[in-house]
């Protein structure tokens, strides 16, 4: 992967983190940087596929941002524990 691609993916996953954790709304993100996300922008947490959550978590593991990783894992677990109950 080229350095430019790495930066783009980093931005995408950081945007996802901001939206999923409520730091920024999709509308705020659009104003901030155009809102590139790895899922449909106005999806509910339940509509996001488990693989997307795993990709976001894996990105933050690679970048050693473990707090972000944990935050996304909590959201994923709450969604999928509810769905599987």
C-alpha positions, 0 to 999 in steps of 0.5 A: 500500500502506498503512503497516500493510500495509507493516509486516505484509509486513516482519514476514513477510519478516523471519520468513522470513529468520530461518527460512531462515537458521537464526537461529530455528526455526519453533517459536521463531518461534511463541513469539516472534511467532506465525510468519507466513511467506510459505510453509508453516512446516515446508517444506524449502528445496527445497519453497519456490517460487523466486518466494517467494525472489525476493519475499523478496530484492526486499523486502530490496532495497527496504529496503536490507538488502543483506546479508539479500538476499545471504544469501537469494540464496545459499540460493536459488542452492544449492537451485535449482542442486542441483535443476537439476543 
